[in-house]
Amino acid sequence: MRSLARWCFRNKFVVLAIWVAALLVLGGLSASAGSGYTDSFSLPGTESTTALNLLTDNFNTESTDTNQVVFAADDVTDPAVQARIEKTLAAIGKLPHVERVDSPFAEGAGARQIAKDKTVAFANVHMDGEQPIADVPKSAYDKLISTAEGARGDGLQVELAGNGIQQATQQPGGGPSEFIGFIAAAIVLAIAFGSLWATLLPLFTAVLALGCGLSLNGLLAHLFNIATFAPTLATLIGLGVGIDYSLFVVTRHRNAITAGRDPEAACIRALNTSGRAVLFAGATVIVALLGLLVLGVSFLNGVAVASAVVVLVTMTAAVTLIPALLGMFGMKVLSRKERRRLEAEGPRDPKLDGFWPRWAQTVQDHRLPFALAALLVMLALAVPALSLRLGSSDAGQDPAGTTTRKAYDLLAKGFGPGFNGTFQIVARTPNGKADLPKVQQLADALGKTAGLASVSPPVQSPNGKIALIEARPSTAPQDAATSRLIDTLRNDVIPKSSAGLPVYVGGITAIFDDFAGVLTDKLPLFIFVIVLLGCLLLMIAFRSLLIPLTAAVMNLLAAGAAFGVVTLVFQEGFLAGPLGVGTGPIEAFLPVMMLAILFGLSMDYQVFLVSRMHEEWMRTGDNSHSVRIGQAATGRVITAAATIMILVFGSFLLAGQRVIAEFGIGLASAVLLDAFILRTVLVPATMHLIGDRNWWLPRGLDRVLPRLAVEGAET
């Protein structure tokens, strides 16, 4: 690290030019390639996927994207209104990438596509392409939207729904939330440093690295599936860790100058200490994110890789671009007041005065009551997570002013709350028409089932191999009752009424329910993997058995408390109104994604805190002294870094997407609790209680484990 720091410091303009060139090249390539983000995913082996495959194979249905154009008027069958609708649909049918349009006024369609009170009607618009959404350019959806909306007015409301429409109207990345989070981070840095140049350095580094990382992800999205919300999530993570990593290195650099080193020597010292810790901490975040790959869910693989790429680029910038910028700024990383004080009073050790040494002594003196109080707070916040209900938010959770939300509400009003989540019940009929009486028997049983508003007559496929029954629940797709109804159909009604025929419950609601089930079943394995890897990394770094185990428990506490906060807000509705979010089930992939991110971020703070304690332990062999000095030396920078992360994460509540708001609230609350309760109270108090056993490692393990210096000593 010394050689790298020295070279970057002395070749500052070369390093800066390389990074700017990388941003321009990657950004240009990504812009020319266009957006390749898609939300398509598959769940092989699940009942809903089997049903979908049977329908696609035997009914010759399209596997491409189908969207709805929803019309609302006093009477959609009024001749004048109907003429306007038909004219609009004819124009839509001529648009590029539109395969066909199913009009509500076509023969036999009225009962299915026009509400009983005739106030709402919808048309299905089938797009072409071999894959859903992915093969259809955004421009095609933009033309569809503008053509449909052109019919609005004079008593006719027109809205649009569907996955393609949703992706076209909710752009990944970019927006006021990122800007607000950025400004909030700048204010915290300005207060922490008191120097304009020291404030700009972490911000510039984070933005440059984030631009490169997102551009790289834009190119990767053309190679494999990356979800549309991945860029926003990667921005959330990248801004947080990017500014934090820069803050850690710049703070150590400033402290070294204050302690009497010249800028180049201070830069070398900062990179050889905090720079090593940044690499180790960044590696833990990447390992935790890539741990998602063990779940075997393709939808999450792209999100994990995209987030890991941004962290990798950010980590690289912290150890290359920052030394170059420090070389440019020289002594200006200190404020004028600090420079005058250094010149007048000479070098001093910044960690020996101020609030944090006094607080560290207080925690040491009252270790047991502080530890118990902090533990009770974390456990109390984690209690609501016991009622966590996983699912998936649909267009009913889109912002109120969006066309997809208005279309969803119109369809629910005209056709019932369960219309947006109709079940597709597919029965295999190996004997062809001879099996239809058995299927009818099943349909009759479904018609008597509580919770189903309507059941369609069975429709057999042209080849006679399967039969389809459409059953509409009386409750909305996201209601807990709808999820329970799926279980009732699969476990009770269908086994008793299918007369031995293989029957599968499908449809979009069942797919989301199966998605939640798959992830819930694999959650224990995922937790075991990331805890094991995290403990192994910390064991190698600090030659200790108890410190990694303590860190694992603390990380799980932080995650549990964060899940409790998310459950309170997004499921139970606590403060949901003032925060402008809807209530419903928590996204099925939120727990695994949050655990991956939180384990990585929590490990960051653990590394920066314990590395300073370990440094003192190696020097003195006194546990109480080491824990106290380590906390005193890192408390200010950890809480400043956490404050930045909290503001950045919290600002994503303004992104307008429920899933991003869930991540924002969850991660912000987790970092708040982690930094201000765990790392400043519970961890040091627990380490004081454990004593010298903190640093014990069995001799056999000590010989086997490789040796790694996470942070060099600063004398």
PAMARKE-437648 format. One record per residue (C-alpha): x, y, z. Coordinates in steps of 0.001 Angstrom, whole numbers, padded with zeros to 6 digits, always signed. Layout:
// residues N
XYZ ...
***
This chain:
// residues 715
+000000+000000+000000 +002917+002355+000649 +004155+002080-002945 +000658+002576-004352 +000066+005633-002191 +003415+007160-003117 +002921+006589-006855 -000641+007985-006891 +000395+010968-004767 +003284+011863-007070 +001459+011084-010353 -001732+012809-009337 -002688+014238-012726 -002153+010901-014471 -004413+009133-011971 -007108+011796-012282 -006926+011645-016082 -007334+007855-016025 -010463+008080-013891 -012022+010875-015962 -011256+008983-019175 -012803+005821-017704 -015962+007746-016826 -016246+009272-020300 -015588+006020-022146 -017843+003826-019997 -020551+006486-019900 -020457+006879-023670 -020618+003146-024310 -023481+002710-021841 -025453+005590-023365 -024988+004277-026915 -025998+000736-025875 -029243+001945-024313 -031071+000507-021302 -030980-003251-020899 -032503-003501-017421 -035394-005936-017036 -037430-007422-014187 -037901-010845-015756 -037226-013787-013498 -038016-017471-013262 -038708-019854-010409 -038054-023345-011781 -039655-026143-009819 -042478-024079-008326 -046163-024794-008909 -046878-021373-010411 -044035-021768-012929 -045340-025203-013939 -048774-023684-014526 -047293-020857-016615 -045252-023263-018751 -048286-025500-019377 -050346-022511-020487 -047609-021224-022788 -046978-024640-024363 -050566-025763-024846 -052586-022614-025482 -050044-021118-027903 -050000-017990-025750 -047343-015371-026120 -044437-015338-023725 -044015-011634-024493 -045287-008607-022592 -049000-007824-022419 -050158-004412-021218 -053588-002919-020637 -055096+000335-021834 -057878+001176-019372 -060801+003467-020314 -063235+005059-017840 -066355+007094-018628 -069972+007417-017546 -070783+004771-020179 -067958+003303-022233 -070520+001666-024550 -072011+005026-025558 -071610+005150-029381 -069575+008368-029333 -067282+007138-026555 -066942+003695-028145 -065971+005265-031463 -063191+007274-029790 -061897+004162-028004 -061933+002057-031178 -060129+004797-033105 -057429+004921-030431 -057046+001134-030387 -056760+001066-034183 -053924+003613-033972 -052214+001558-031243 -052457-001558-033382 -050325+000130-036057 -047507+001108-033676 -044063-000540-033895 -043619-003706-031809 -047375-004060-031180 -048362-007591-032201 -052105-007310-031672 -054760-005493-029656 -057694-007277-027958 -060525-004739-028023 -063238-004793-025340 -065763-004419-028145 -064666-007526-030041 -067190-010343-030252 -067375-012238-026940 -065016-009880-025095 -067562-007666-023376 -068213-009879-020369 -064530-010080-019612 -063295-006596-020585 -066227-004277-019804 -067386-003729-016215 -070991-004587-015332 -071825-000936-014708 -070180-000051-018066 -067991+002630-016486 -064669+000846-017088 -063268-001139-020002 -059815-002310-020951 -057921-003546-023998 -054984-005958-023949 -051997-004801-026000 -049603-007641-026892 -046028-006622-027706 -043746-008629-029972 -040252-009969-029200 -038954-013349-028171 -038597-012375-024494 -040986-010414-022292 -040071-006705-022234 -036352-007282-022871 -036679-007356-026675 -039013-004343-026852 -037298-000921-026854 -038467+001762-024477 -039400+003967-027406 -042148+001492-028319 -043738+001851-024885 -043346+005628-025046 -045298+005704-028355 -047943+003403-026897 -048372+005685-023877 -048553+008907-025910 -051019+007412-028413 -053329+006110-025691 -053192+009310-023647 -054083+011301-026751 -057675+010070-026357 -058086+011664-022929 -060583+014433-022355 -064274+015150-022873 -065304+012745-020136 -062962+009894-021114 -060149+008862-018767 -057342+006760-020214 -054679+005014-018127 -052166+002240-018817 -050992-000799-016864 -048525-003639-017298 -044895-004480-016640 -043614-002783-019786 -045527+000415-019022 -044300+000355-015437 -040673+000015-016476 -041001+002724-019139 -042495+005242-016695 -040159+004520-013763 -036657+005211-014913 -033744+003488-013103 -031337+005774-011278 -031215+009550-011331 -033635+011757-009447 -034084+014213-006594 -033430+011597-003910 -029789+011144-004985 -029303+014925-005141 -030839+015509-001718 -028742+012723-000180 -025648+014200-001812 -026323+017692-000444 -026997+016282+003045 -023690+014394+002922 -021891+017589+001873 -023286+019452+004883 -022129+016739+007304 -018656+016683+005741 -018397+020457+005912 -019252+020364+009619 -016859+017472+010267 -013880+018903+008367 -014353+022671+008329 -012385+022692+005055 -013882+023198+001591 -011263+021010-000097 -011566+018215+002452 -015345+018340+001986 -015203+018221-001805 -012682+015367-001943 -014966+012519-000692 -017904+013870-002698 -015946+014114-005935 -014456+010656-005446 -017828+009067-004693 -019549+010663-007698 -016763+009759-010123 -016640+006165-008881 -020428+005891-008895 -020595+007167-012479 -018076+004546-013614 -019807+001781-011687 -023303+002567-012978 -022035+002887-016558 -020350-000495-016234 -023597-001965-014915 -025450-000454-017861 -023216-002500-020163 -023509-005641-018023 -027312-005398-018203 -027052-006420-021870 -025202-009607-020918 -027493-010910-018164 -030695-009867-016399 -030379-006943-013986 -033584-005643-012359 -034763-002110-013106 -034401-001036-009476 -030776-002267-009322 -029210+001062-010471 -031105+002979-007785 -030124+000448-005132 -026503+000474-006365 -026538+004281-006194 -027844+004100-002634 -025055+001723-001623 -022352+003385-003720 -022971+006891-002406 -023025+005647+001171 -019889+003494+001126 -018081+005781-001338 -018340+008845+000840 -017652+006790+003968 -014507+005151+002599 -013197+008525+001484 -014041+009970+004871 -012037+007291+006691 -008938+007804+004543 -009109+011616+004537 -009642+011707+008296 -006563+009547+008896 -004605+011753+006471 -005652+014922+008313 -004795+013368+011671 -001340+012424+010393 -000696+015998+009239 -001927+017331+012582 +000449+014884+014273 +003394+016440+012385 +003786+014560+009079 +004177+016290+005724 +001315+015696+003194 +003069+012899+001275 +004071+010999+004411 +000574+011563+005820 -000983+010178+002638 +001240+007086+002761 +000349+006567+006417 -003385+007034+005726 -003423+004538+002886 -001288+002027+004759 -003690+002141+007698 -007223+003230+006775 -006615+002290+003135 -005992-001313+004150 -009128-001222+006283 -011118+000149+003319 -009974-002745+001123 -010849-005262+003812 -014200-003630+004583 -015077-003315+000895 -014176-006950+000353 -016571-007973+003126 -019386-005973+001505 -018706-007614-001866 -018523-011089-000324 -021807-010506+001506 -023512-009262-001676 -022216-012117-003811 -023442-014482-001105 -026849-013929-002715 -025703-016184-005546 -026041-019221-003264 -029806-018703-003281 -029965-019768-006923 -032606-017126-007760 -031759-015546-011114 -033711-012369-010338 -031345-011548-007455 -028114-012520-009183 -028053-009408-011350 -028887-007143-008406 -026074-008680-006346 -023512-008366-009135 -024549-004782-009962 -024218-003675-006333 -020906-005525-005916 -019504-003868-009058 -020292-000403-007691 -018671-001242-004340 -015577-002616-006125 -015182+000529-008229 -015758+002722-005174 -013182+000795-003165 -010655+001133-006008 -011242+004882-006164 -010667+005184-002417 -007139+003762-002669 -006081+005369-005975 -008006+008553-006694 -007989+009845-003116 -004161+009768-002790 -003957+011661-006098 -006409+014314-004897 -004576+014579-001575 -001452+015283-003589 -003251+018139-005355 -004717+019728-002235 -001662+019462+000020 -002145+021287+003336 -005533+022637+002196 -007219+019498+003551 -006919+021292+006899 -009013+024356+007554 -007265+027711+007871 -007846+027636+011611 -006267+024172+011872 -003266+025266+009807 -002722+028328+011981 -003026+026218+015118 -000555+023659+013767 +001921+026397+012936 +001526+028117+016293 +001287+025118+018658 +003047+022374+016730 +001952+018742+016260 -000641+017185+018559 -002514+013887+018876 -006167+014569+017904 -007525+011445+019586 -006651+012494+023140 -009163+015308+023615 -012853+015981+023089 -016120+014180+023738 -015240+010666+022584 -012465+009907+025089 -014834+010971+027872 -017651+008840+026455 -015354+005833+026064 -014376+006166+029727 -018055+006377+030717 -018878+003172+028838 -015937+001444+030509 -017042+002587+033972 -020693+001528+033467 -020256-001402+031134 -022955-003733+032499 -025945-001324+032712 -025019+000218+029359 -024797-003215+027723 -028168-004305+029136 -029910-001064+028144 -028564-001200+024594 -029521-004867+024250 -033093-004184+025435 -033504-001364+022900 -032346-003579+020026 -034549-006508+021080 -037614-004274+021510 -037204-002871+018001 -036767-006378+016587 -040064-007704+018046 -042316-006450+015172 -040179-008445+012725 -041747-011621+014183 -044941-010739+012257 -043083-009946+009014 -045162-011009+005993 -043328-011411+002707 -044891-010863-000702 -044532-008433-003567 -045907-004962-004110 -047739-004470-007390 -049028-001399-009201 -051379-000763-006271 -048308+000550-004416 -047142+002847-007225 -047225+006600-006481 -050796+007938-006558 -050253+010178-009582 -048806+007537-011925 -050822+006081-014776 -050116+002514-013619 -051592+003246-010174 -054666+004930-011684 -055181+001991-014053 -054874-000467-011157 -057471+001433-009136 -059871+001688-012082 -059662-002062-012769 -060218-002845-009079 -063201-000490-009002 -064768-001855-012173 -064040-005568-011834 -063434-006102-008109 -060300-005955-005902 -059217-009445-006937 -059180-008666-010656 -055540-007585-010552 -054556-010975-009125 -056689-013601-010852 -055632-017216-010221 -054960-019434-013233 -055764-022987-012186 -054341-025444-014699 -055309-029122-014786 -053578-031767-016877 -056114-033783-018897 -054227-036825-020236 -057472-038369-021517 -058576-035257-023388 -062288-034480-023359 -062944-037563-021227 -061385-035691-018289 -063558-032581-018650 -066229-033839-016183 -063485-034148-013555 -062332-030599-014305 -065932-029363-014075 -066215-031095-010694 -063171-029102-009577 -064678-025865-010928 -067896-026528-008969 -065885-027050-005773 -063962-023842-006407 -067228-021960-006885 -068240-022943-003336 -064917-021918-001812 -065017-018921+000520 -062787-016101-000690 -063323-016646-004424 -065544-013981-006016 -065986-015762-009338 -064891-018933-011140 -064893-019247-014941 -066049-022392-016771 -063178-024724-017707 -061548-024073-021082 -059634-026957-022668 -056555-026319-024783 -056759-026994-028546 -054634-030120-028140 -056733-031361-025231 -053767-031799-022893 -054751-029241-020253 -057776-027284-019047 -057785-023768-017583 -060026-022381-014845 -059728-018697-013957 -060663-017932-010357 -060906-014383-009094 -060337-013800-005356 -062561-011382-003477 -059540-009697-001902 -056681-007689-003396 -053473-009466-004503 -051434-008090-001601 -053932-008964+001135 -052856-011629+003616 -056211-013328+002976 -055277-013839-000690 -052041-015573+000272 -053914-017788+002722 -056446-018592+000012 -053677-019914-002258 -052572-022272+000512 -056186-023379+001072 -056660-024153-002620 -053411-026100-002904 -053596-027998+000369 -057315-028552+000848 -059757-027764-001964 -057838-029065-004999 -056572-032367-003487 -060142-033233-002443 -061866-032161-005676 -059446-032826-008556 -060352-036514-008917 -056708-037498-009253 -055823-034998-011992 -052555-033066-011577 -053649-029466-010888 -051476-026352-010447 -052375-022901-009120 -050715-020162-011173 -051117-016498-012020 -049062-013482-011034 -050219-013536-007386 -049271-017204-007039 -045886-016500-008650 -045126-013811-006081 -046351-016066-003280 -044044-018865-004477 -041186-016377-004780 -041621-015458-001121 -041736-019143-000178 -038553-019992-002086 -036594-017165-000478 -037941-017916+003000 -036862-021548+002679 -033350-020534+001594 -032906-017735+004138 -031297-019932+006849 -028677-021181+004365 -027921-017637+003260 -027545-016398+006846 -025226-019316+007628 -023033-018595+004587 -022569-014868+005165 -022093-015287+008918 -019494-018001+008330 -017604-015943+005739 -017760-012794+007868 -016497-014616+010954 -013687-016214+008984 -012527-012854+007607 -012558-011228+011056 -010812-014239+012586 -007993-013890+010055 -007786-010141+010583 -007788-009987+014393 -006519-013458+015422 -009508-013881+017715 -012381-016317+018159 -014787-014206+020220 -014544-010949+018263 -015972-012532+015064 -018722-014289+017041 -019570-011058+018856 -019671-009224+015516 -022012-011841+014037 -024441-011504+016964 -024319-007706+016730 -024957-007782+012979 -027959-010056+013450 -029272-007712+016151 -028949-004735+013806 -030687-006643+011002 -033502-007809+013288 -034119-004290+014582 -034072-002900+011028 -036599-005528+009899 -038736-004530+012876 -038721-000882+011762 -039559-001843+008156 -042425-004044+009370 -043812-001249+011549 -043768+001295+008729 -044570-000620+005552 -046699-003477+006877 -048365-002129+010008 -048628+001457+008710 -046829+003266+011564 -046016+006751+010171 -046877+005452+006694 -049110+008462+006013 -046574+011180+006857 -043867+009256+005018 -046089+008849+001954 -045837+005059+001628 -048518+002402+001213 -049006-000595+003471 -048810-004208+002402 -046452-007173+002448 -042707-006600+002506 -040886-007382-000739 -039911-011048-000677 -036298-010335-001599 -035863-007489+000915 -034629-009660+003840 -031866-011393+001878 -030785-008196+000118 -030802-006182+003330 -028922-008900+005194 -026243-008942+002500 -025868-005150+002551 -026111-004813+006331 -023589-007544+007053 -021186-005779+004732 -021778-002292+006134 -021797-003460+009754 -018534-005256+009105 -017133-001933+007854 -017730-000278+011199 -016563-003355+013089 -013303-003387+011121 -012597+000324+011668 -013466+000113+015366 -011746-003153+016278 -008670-002522+014119 -007806+000466+016310 -008452-001604+019425 -006311-004412+018023 -003528-001944+017290 -003493-000870+020953 -003766-004476+022156 -000710-005481+020138 +001186-002532+021607 +000122-002767+025267 -001607-006119+025917 -004142-004218+028077 -007738-004988+027002 -009448-002166+028939 -006987+000409+027615 -007222-000956+024059 -011028-000950+023940 -011246+002536+025449 -008602+004089+023157 -009977+002314+020083 -013451+003657+020763 -012156+007145+021533 -010078+007265+018352 -012816+006046+015993 -016057+007253+017599 -016137+010609+015820 -015365+009327+012346 -017707+006305+012645 -020669+008433+013764 -019914+011054+011087 -019751+008313+008446 -022960+006773+009788 -024728+010134+009716 -023828+010487+006052 -025137+006991+005305 -028353+007650+007238 -029013+010836+005274 -028182+009209+001933 -030288+006129+002643 -033130+008153+004145 -033284+010422+001104 -034279+007433-001027 -037667+007566+000618 -038263+010306-001979 -037447+008040-004942 -041139+007311-005578 -040693+003522-005601 -041918+001478-002663 -039149-001107-002892 -036475+001618-002816 -038258+003321+000089 -038174-000004+001980 -034434-000276+001414 -033936+003380+002355 -035816+003170+005660 -034425-000271+006491 -030781+000595+005813 -030997+004054+007408 -032485+002629+010622 -029953-000222+010634 -026975+002142+010270 -028415+004468+012919 -028776+001634+015417 -025485+000045+014419 -023355+003168+014786 -025047+004946+017678 -026043+001966+019851 -023993-001064+018862 -020554+000395+018021 -020619+003207+020578 -022271+001337+023464 -022952-002400+023169 -019776-003564+021387 -017263-001733+023636 -019276-002528+026773 -019390-006221+025838 -015665-006256+025063 -014954-004705+028471 -017073-007451+030075 -015321-010240+028148 -011856-008921+028993 -008649-010467+027670 -010593-013401+026222 -011509-011049+023360 -008106-011724+021834 -007872-015480+022438 -007426-017862+019499 -006685-021604+019803 -003097-022344+018842 -004113-024881+016229 -006317-022326+014490 -003622-019669+014782 -001182-021882+012882 -003688-022745+010139 -005148-019301+009440 -003256-017019+007027 -001890-013770+008433 -003263-010488+007210 -002478-006992+008498 -005749-005105+008164 -004446-001801+009493 -000843-000939+010148 +000123+000679+013402 +000117+004462+013598 +002679+005722+016056 
***
